[in-house]
Amino acid sequence: MENPKHILLFSGKRKSGKDFICEKLKSIIGEENCCIVRISGPLKQLFAQNHNLQINELMSDGQYKEQHRLNMITWSDEIRKGDPGYFCRAACKSAAAKKLWIVSDIRRKTDIKWFKENYSNLQLIRISADLEIRKERGWVFTAGVDDAESECDLDDFNSWGMEMANNNHEDYQNAISAILKLISQ
């Protein structure tokens, strides 16, 4: 398979709106040109198989996923100890051959390292939203989740190509415009 021309690596805290922005980008650019690659996809599939859970519910943004999130993080961290790129590799292996990949869920420095070692033309994008906005979107601090590596490992990462707020419609529009401009170059 030919490598994509661009790979956008998105990171952000829970309820920052990164999935929303990724989905919007895909709808603007079109499915014929891009796809969303979710590192959490193979992670959730394997976790569901190993724990006899409903994969569709784990892939959703609902309460079912939240009730299993902590166990899923703990389980996936054990796999990553032996192979830090395991889930990145699995997600890319099943990704469609498109000009643009939108990786919606970069969470660790090891994810970034793996992509840098395996692909070029990467753009690292950090999406943020104010705490009150995240709460309005349904975020509630969960011990063992919001203070774990999966949420905090990139807090001190300083090599983002773009950092953008997603607090309101204007922020969202600015983010989309900046990203579209970036990939048109």
Secondary structure, DSSP 8 states (H G I E B T S, - for coil): ----SEEEEEEE-TTSSHHHHHHHHHHHH-TTTEEEE-THHHHHHHHHHHHT--HHHHHSSSHHHHHHHHHHHHHHHHHHHH-TTHHHHHHHHTS---SEEEE----SHHHHHHHHHH-SSEEEEEEE--HHHHHHTT----TTTTTSHHHHTTTT----SEEEE-SSHHHHHHHHHHHHHHHH-
